[in-house]
Each structure stands twice: as structure tokens, then as C-alpha cells.
Amino acid sequence: MSVAASLQLRDVHLPAVPSWWPLPLGWWLVLAALALAVLLAWAWRAQRRRRQRRWLQVFDSAVDAADAGSAQVAAIAELLRRAARRRQPGAELLQGQAWLEFLDAPGSRAFSDGEGRLLLDGGYRRALDAVAVQRVRDLARARFLELISGSGR
């Protein structure tokens, strides 16, 4: 026991905690994957916004090219029928109330019971109120974008 008493014992020192920087390779890969996901989401949204702007330009230019009043309503009706055909084949053949109900957005009766009823006979009237035509245009523009992009019913 005399040998054990003669040994000088010292405290055990633990090594320092590893630092956060520089990051290990695995964390760099996680950060790169996250950055790629954010970049792809941003690119997808930007592409979608550009596509929507182009469709709205098509709508606006076709309606603006028509003469005021009934010709504009007829152009709006034609554009909505084209969008409906793209969305659901055969929908462009609907007539009357069935056509207006198809145009109604989910939870809305804006076409079948509201301003949109002008689409039924507005293209054949001699004189139309410019305010009513503008309201139908705004309503139809929003629905056109929903139908053409596939974001509605």
C-alpha cells in the first residue's frame, strides 16, 4: 500500500466541447437541400404568376379588341367557353341556366343569380349599360383565370 500512497493523483480534465463552426458535412448537405427546396418553391410560384399574367393579358386584349357593349359581352362569353372546354371537355356545350351554374365558383351564385346573367343575352342586346358590362368583365376575368389555371371547381 505504500506504493499507492506515493502516487500523485490529478483530476481528469474532459476535452473541450466541439464548436458549432465549421459545420460538419452532413449539416452542409441539409442546408443545401433546404436552400434548393426554397429556390424551387420560389421558381414555381414565379412561373405560376407569369402564366397568370399572360392569361389575363389574353383576356384583356380580346375584350379590348371588341367594340363596346354587346361585342365585349360576346367576347367574354367566348373566352369563358374556351376556358371551360379546357377545364372540362363538353362544358362549352352547356346552355342557359346550366351554363351559368357551371360558371359559378364554389359557394358563389354570381353568374346564375347575379351580374353574370348578362352573359345569356348581353351579346344580342343593342344597348348595354357600361357599368354592368364592366362588372361582368371583372367577374368573368376572375372566373376565367380560375378555369384556365385549374384552381376552381
ABEGO torsion letter per residue (X at the ends): XAAAAABBBBBBBBBBBBBAOBBBAAAAAAAAAAAAAAAAAAAAAAAAAAAAAAAAAAAAAAAAABBBEAAAAAAAAAAAAAAAAAABBGAAABBEAAAAAAABBBGBAAAAABAAAAAAAAAABABBBAAAAAAAAAAAAAAAAAAAAGABX
